[in-house]
Each structure stands twice: as C-alpha cells, then as structure tokens.
Amino acid sequence: MGKTIKTKVDFEKLIEETCNEFGVWQLANNILYDLCKKHPLHVNPDDVIAKVWLIGRSYAAALERGPNTKESSDLFYEKTLIDAVAKHSNKIDGSIKLLSDNPKNVADKNVFDAYIEVLECFHKASEMWNVSLASKYLHFHCPNIFFLYDSRASSSIGKVAKFLGAKNAYKEREINCFISCEDEEERERMRVYVKFYLKCKECSLKIKEAFGKKLSIRDFDNLLLKIANEEISLNENVIE
C-alpha cells in the first residue's frame, strides 16, 4: 500500500494538533451546551426561542432568514416558530429524552427519528429544509450523539473516509431503512444527513482503532473544519 507509515504519522499529528488547540470558541459553545442542558424541553416559549435563536444565529443558520419569511424577526419567533414547535414538542422531547437517558447504547434509528422530527418542525416554521441547523440544534441537546453537518464538514468527511478506508458510498436500501417520511423532498434532505452521520460514525471508530484516539464529536467536528479551512489534502493511501 505504499507510504502508509508517513501518512499515518501525518494524520495522527493532525488529530493531536486539532484536539490540543486552545479553542477561542470554547466559552461560547459551553454557554449553548449549558443552555440546552438547563432547558432541554420544548414547552416553555422562552426556552424554545432562546435555543433556536441563539444556536441559529451563532452558527450562521438563523431560522428566520428563509426566502418565504414575510414577518419581522420578533413575530417569526414569537408566533410562527412557537406554533410549529407546539405541534412537535412531545415527539421532540420524547426523542431527546430517549437518547439522553442511554447515550452509550444509542440505535441509529432513534437518532434519525429525533432528527426528522426537528427537521419537520423547522420546515413548518421556515418553509426551508434546515439540514445544518437541525444537526447543530440537536448536537447541543445531545453532544455525544449528533454530528454537526454543514457544507465544510461535508466536503471534508469524504477525504477522511477515503484516507481511512471507510465506507464512502451507501446503497439506497441502506439509507432508506432509516427514513420514514413520505415527502420526496424531505427524504432527499434526510438522505444527506443520514449518509453524513454514518460516515462520521465509521470514521470516528476507525480513528480509535488506528490511532487509539477516542475523539469527542466536537473534536471530530474541529478536525473536519480544520481540513476544510486549511484545504488540507489527505494522502489517498489507506491505513492498514
């Protein structure tokens, strides 16, 4: 397989650098983690608005910035968002509780059931498919379960999967078994996150096996963003 040793050392160094960096965003992220930990439910409008507004604005994925939003930002959150959440709150809270109660033995189906509920809720409010915001919103509620999706992370995970020899393509039946919605546009958005999540999960396991590093989801996200931001090109050799 060629230069496996060199690329393996380089990638391990990249992991070390990523995980050991002093994160200037750590305090800001901790505020969001604490907010969702202290206010996990979706019953009180104040809690819902605070979480959706702060997470969306912090991650450049604000829910009210959809092309179909005709009302002011205040009215959107106070009326449109709260009305949408009211229709989904029981299922969202039930899904989050199920995942939070037993985070070490989570079934992928339960992860995607929670994701689709939040995705549908946000779509009802914004009339957009907020794939990125849904992943980040759920991540702050279940930080050890949900990988954070956006275009930069998506561009990097294929490189990492190829380098590690992880699965980079999935058959339709492998994806569809996790998708219960009927609307084809919604199914397509779900496919995006399902494939991304499965790749991230397998790559995390392969990193642990190859380098003895158990990365947190936040560390793994930092690794993906570092590769994207610095346009790091990983060697194509596969680790043995």
PLY file of the C-alpha trace (Angstrom):
ply
format ascii 1.0
element vertex 240
property float x
property float y
property float z
element edge 239
property int vertex1
property int vertex2
end_header
0.00 0.00 0.00
2.96 2.32 -0.33
3.63 5.21 2.04
1.25 4.13 4.77
3.62 4.91 7.66
4.26 8.51 6.58
0.61 9.37 6.00
-0.39 7.64 9.23
2.05 9.77 11.26
0.90 12.95 9.48
-2.76 12.23 10.16
-2.07 11.37 13.77
-0.24 14.68 14.13
-3.21 16.47 12.59
-5.52 14.82 15.13
-3.24 15.81 18.01
-3.00 19.41 16.82
-6.76 19.65 16.38
-7.64 18.19 19.77
-4.99 20.11 21.70
-5.66 23.53 20.20
-6.93 26.17 22.60
-10.38 26.86 21.25
-11.31 30.53 21.41
-14.91 29.43 20.78
-14.99 27.06 23.74
-16.67 29.50 26.13
-19.33 30.46 23.60
-20.09 26.83 22.82
-20.21 25.96 26.52
-22.86 28.63 27.02
-25.02 26.92 24.37
-24.41 23.46 25.88
-25.39 24.77 29.31
-28.49 26.47 27.92
-29.78 23.23 26.39
-28.83 21.21 29.46
-30.72 23.53 31.80
-33.68 23.98 29.45
-33.98 20.71 27.48
-37.75 20.75 26.95
-39.85 22.42 24.25
-42.85 23.51 26.32
-41.92 27.00 27.51
-41.82 29.52 24.61
-38.97 31.44 26.30
-36.80 28.31 26.30
-37.60 27.46 22.68
-36.94 30.96 21.35
-33.67 31.30 23.27
-32.31 27.99 21.99
-33.37 28.26 18.35
-32.41 31.93 18.08
-29.01 31.68 19.78
-27.90 28.44 18.10
-29.13 29.56 14.68
-27.51 32.97 14.87
-24.27 31.61 16.38
-23.86 29.11 13.55
-24.96 31.30 10.63
-28.08 29.19 10.18
-30.79 31.50 11.52
-34.23 30.01 11.03
-35.96 33.30 10.20
-33.79 34.03 7.17
-35.80 31.88 4.80
-37.00 33.33 1.48
-40.64 32.87 2.49
-40.44 34.71 5.79
-42.72 37.72 5.49
-42.95 38.84 9.10
-40.48 40.58 11.36
-37.90 38.51 13.20
-39.68 39.04 16.53
-43.06 37.91 15.19
-41.49 34.95 13.42
-40.08 33.58 16.68
-42.99 34.56 18.91
-45.75 33.27 16.63
-44.61 31.14 13.67
-41.87 29.20 15.46
-43.85 28.63 18.66
-46.90 27.42 16.69
-44.70 24.96 14.76
-42.94 23.68 17.89
-46.26 23.16 19.69
-47.17 20.53 17.09
-43.88 18.66 17.53
-42.84 19.31 21.14
-43.99 15.98 22.61
-42.17 13.90 20.00
-39.04 16.07 20.08
-38.83 15.92 23.88
-39.53 12.18 23.89
-36.82 11.54 21.30
-34.23 13.67 23.10
-35.02 12.02 26.43
-34.69 8.55 24.91
-31.24 9.41 23.53
-30.08 11.28 26.64
-31.09 8.51 29.06
-28.83 5.93 27.42
-26.23 7.72 25.24
-23.79 4.78 25.17
-26.27 2.38 23.58
-28.00 4.53 21.00
-29.68 2.94 18.00
-29.15 4.78 14.72
-32.89 4.64 14.07
-33.58 6.60 17.27
-31.02 9.22 16.21
-32.71 9.71 12.85
-36.20 9.67 14.36
-35.19 12.64 16.52
-33.54 14.37 13.59
-36.53 14.06 11.27
-38.85 15.43 13.94
-36.73 18.58 14.36
-36.24 18.88 10.59
-40.01 18.78 10.02
-40.62 21.24 12.84
-38.17 23.76 11.45
-39.56 23.29 7.94
-43.06 24.03 9.19
-41.78 27.35 10.55
-39.32 28.45 7.84
-40.60 26.54 4.78
-36.96 25.50 4.24
-35.18 22.22 4.90
-32.76 23.34 7.60
-30.43 20.32 7.44
-27.48 22.10 9.04
-29.44 23.85 11.80
-31.29 20.66 12.75
-27.99 18.82 13.25
-26.45 21.62 15.30
-29.59 22.18 17.35
-29.74 18.51 18.30
-25.99 18.40 18.92
-26.28 20.94 21.72
-29.02 18.82 23.32
-27.17 15.53 22.81
-23.49 16.49 22.34
-22.22 12.91 22.36
-24.59 11.72 19.65
-25.24 14.20 16.84
-22.50 15.11 14.35
-22.63 18.73 13.16
-23.42 19.00 9.46
-22.58 21.89 7.17
-21.01 22.31 3.74
-17.44 22.48 5.09
-17.80 19.35 7.22
-19.47 17.59 4.31
-16.58 18.44 1.97
-14.05 17.02 4.44
-15.71 13.78 5.51
-15.25 12.23 2.06
-11.49 12.89 2.25
-11.26 11.40 5.72
-13.34 8.35 4.77
-11.18 7.69 1.70
-7.96 8.07 3.69
-9.11 5.73 6.45
-10.58 3.17 4.06
-14.04 3.79 5.49
-17.23 3.27 3.54
-17.89 6.32 1.35
-20.93 5.16 -0.60
-24.20 3.63 0.58
-26.87 1.73 -1.29
-30.35 3.20 -1.32
-31.74 0.40 0.84
-29.08 1.10 3.49
-30.20 4.72 3.66
-33.92 4.25 3.20
-34.26 1.89 6.16
-33.68 4.92 8.41
-36.09 7.26 6.62
-39.77 7.09 7.45
-41.10 10.27 5.80
-43.17 10.14 2.60
-42.39 13.52 1.00
-39.62 13.00 -1.58
-38.02 16.40 -0.99
-37.87 15.68 2.72
-36.50 12.20 2.06
-33.70 13.71 -0.03
-32.74 16.07 2.80
-32.79 13.17 5.24
-30.53 11.16 2.94
-27.97 13.96 3.13
-27.74 13.80 6.91
-28.05 10.00 7.19
-25.08 9.47 4.86
-23.04 12.16 6.58
-23.78 10.75 10.05
-22.92 7.16 9.07
-19.61 8.26 7.50
-18.69 10.30 10.59
-19.55 7.43 12.90
-17.45 4.91 10.98
-14.51 7.29 10.61
-14.55 8.00 14.34
-14.35 4.27 15.05
-11.53 3.79 12.55
-9.53 6.63 14.12
-9.93 4.98 17.50
-8.77 1.64 16.11
-5.84 3.02 14.09
-4.54 5.69 16.45
-6.01 4.84 19.84
-7.78 8.22 19.90
-11.40 8.40 21.01
-12.47 11.77 19.65
-15.46 13.59 21.05
-17.96 14.73 18.44
-16.76 18.29 18.99
-13.13 17.19 18.41
-14.18 15.32 15.27
-16.02 18.40 14.01
-12.92 20.52 14.66
-10.87 18.02 12.66
-13.24 18.24 9.68
-13.31 22.03 9.80
-9.52 22.24 10.06
-9.18 20.10 6.94
-11.74 22.26 5.11
-10.49 25.65 6.28
-6.84 24.92 5.56
-7.67 22.94 2.40
-5.65 20.01 3.69
-5.32 17.30 1.07
-5.00 13.89 2.69
-2.87 11.24 1.08
-5.08 8.71 -0.69
-3.30 5.68 0.78
-5.46 3.56 3.02
-4.37 2.77 6.57
-3.72 -0.93 7.10
0 1
1 2
2 3
3 4
4 5
5 6
6 7
7 8
8 9
9 10
10 11
11 12
12 13
13 14
14 15
15 16
16 17
17 18
18 19
19 20
20 21
21 22
22 23
23 24
24 25
25 26
26 27
27 28
28 29
29 30
30 31
31 32
32 33
33 34
34 35
35 36
36 37
37 38
38 39
39 40
40 41
41 42
42 43
43 44
44 45
45 46
46 47
47 48
48 49
49 50
50 51
51 52
52 53
53 54
54 55
55 56
56 57
57 58
58 59
59 60
60 61
61 62
62 63
63 64
64 65
65 66
66 67
67 68
68 69
69 70
70 71
71 72
72 73
73 74
74 75
75 76
76 77
77 78
78 79
79 80
80 81
81 82
82 83
83 84
84 85
85 86
86 87
87 88
88 89
89 90
90 91
91 92
92 93
93 94
94 95
95 96
96 97
97 98
98 99
99 100
100 101
101 102
102 103
103 104
104 105
105 106
106 107
107 108
108 109
109 110
110 111
111 112
112 113
113 114
114 115
115 116
116 117
117 118
118 119
119 120
120 121
121 122
122 123
123 124
124 125
125 126
126 127
127 128
128 129
129 130
130 131
131 132
132 133
133 134
134 135
135 136
136 137
137 138
138 139
139 140
140 141
141 142
142 143
143 144
144 145
145 146
146 147
147 148
148 149
149 150
150 151
151 152
152 153
153 154
154 155
155 156
156 157
157 158
158 159
159 160
160 161
161 162
162 163
163 164
164 165
165 166
166 167
167 168
168 169
169 170
170 171
171 172
172 173
173 174
174 175
175 176
176 177
177 178
178 179
179 180
180 181
181 182
182 183
183 184
184 185
185 186
186 187
187 188
188 189
189 190
190 191
191 192
192 193
193 194
194 195
195 196
196 197
197 198
198 199
199 200
200 201
201 202
202 203
203 204
204 205
205 206
206 207
207 208
208 209
209 210
210 211
211 212
212 213
213 214
214 215
215 216
216 217
217 218
218 219
219 220
220 221
221 222
222 223
223 224
224 225
225 226
226 227
227 228
228 229
229 230
230 231
231 232
232 233
233 234
234 235
235 236
236 237
237 238
238 239
